Amino acid sequence: MDNKLISQINQINPWLKDNSLSIIPAMSYVLRQQMSTLLLPAWDKLVTVLVGPRQVGKTTLGKLLCQKLIKQKRFEQLLYLNCDNPLIRHWLDGIHIIDELVDEFNLKKFILFIDEAQRLESPGLLIKSLIDLQLPIKILVTGSSQLEIRSKIQEHLTGRQFEATILPLSYQELGTSLELDTQLIYGCYPQIVVEKEKRLLLSQLYQNYINRDIIEILRVGHPIILEKMMTLIAHSSGQLLNYQTLANDCNVSVTMIKHYLSILEKTYVLQTIYPFTGNKRTEITSNPKCYYLDNGFRNQALGNFISLENRTDKGLLVESAVFQEILKFKLQHFLSFKIFFWRTKGGAEVDFILYNNPDDFVPIEVKYQNLKEPALSRSFRSFIDAYHPKKGFVITNQFKATLQIKQTEIIFLPLQKLEQLFKDIVI
């Protein structure tokens, strides 16, 4: 190891020379919902992989996890290596690193934290080689792209890893600091939540995604087309996706549209959901819908940060936020239910169906209005008549009530109380 490399590693690991220093200073983080699961002793001998978009808090969560593991005396030290640093990235090319690290930094029973591991040429082989040494160390890895993580890491770690997906902060995590109107416009990326210059930071976040993940790392050949596609999907978010229309608007093939859509999903920008089908002839069975995983990112794609009360797409912003919170809840608690929507050829639609099995599913309709009494749309009643769920939810502006329709309990829940939905459903 040359002196410059040693100096840079020391700079990002100040606790190695002074063990009185905290890895994460107190009160500098929002406690994430995954933490209790990540701390389970079952994962001590496995590689912990944290995946999710950039700037979402993976590094902070990883360092806090390490701090807790060390405090519980399950490990003694943390060695943090950031692969965005070219000097570190070029050095991490073989199992010789362990001997060099142990000798130089006097490490014992330590945690090796490799941040943004997808930047390495062969991180999977490196990590597998380290595991095969059967040393008393814990390996923690983060990555910002499923495409890179799966191709470079996961195929080498089958049965040897525990993976957690980290998304922007959830309303549960924000708790009393939740500013609903602000989050609906600017989203929930941690830095965006706490800083005042939200529009400037969102612009930088968006451009960093295009310039680094799309152009530099994934080497997408036509980033301008992908950006145009992102804007078009932002306009039509929550509507049935028409691949041919997108292809015509972008002047490319349907195959390329599907390829770019896959990239946007695997880099945690969008999520596609598909129709719920109960083998009824009148139901739509193929066209999916797309939602952005963060409203701030969507609004940046649109270049639209008009206040909520003046938005023509207020309903869509709320619908997107409900989807995002459902997805975050599912991932944070490592649940397996599926998220569908329901729509008939006649136009009847229910926004979301949370589906576990044929006897356990929950319909959710987003109706962000100032209701004065419980009222169901004709579409929601159609679904209830067709499938007889045990429980359903209507997400409202301020209205709260309960309605019984035959054997189905309908709960009207204000968006501000969305957390109650997760307490009431048993998936």
Secondary structure, DSSP 8 states (H G I E B T S, - for coil): --HHHHHHHHHH-GGGT-TTS-SS-TTSS---TTHHHHT-GGGTTSEEEEE--TTSSHHHHHHHHHHHHHHTTS-SEEEEEETTSHHHHHH-SSTHHHHHHHHHHT--SEEEEEETGGGSSSHHHHHHHHHHTT-S-EEEEEES-HHHHHHHTGGG-TTSEEEEE--S--HHHHGGG--HHHHHHH---HHHHH-S-HHHHHHHHHHHIIIIIIIIIS--S-HHHHHHHHHHHHHHTTSB--HHHHHHHHTS-HHHHHHHHHHHHHTTSEEEEEE---S-TTB--S--EEEES-HHHHHHHHT----GGG-TTHHHHHHHHHHHHHHHHHHHTT---EEEEEEBTTS-EEEEEEEEETTEEEEEEE--S--SS----HHHHHHHHHH--SEEEEEESS--EEEEETTEEEEEEEGGGTHHHHHH---
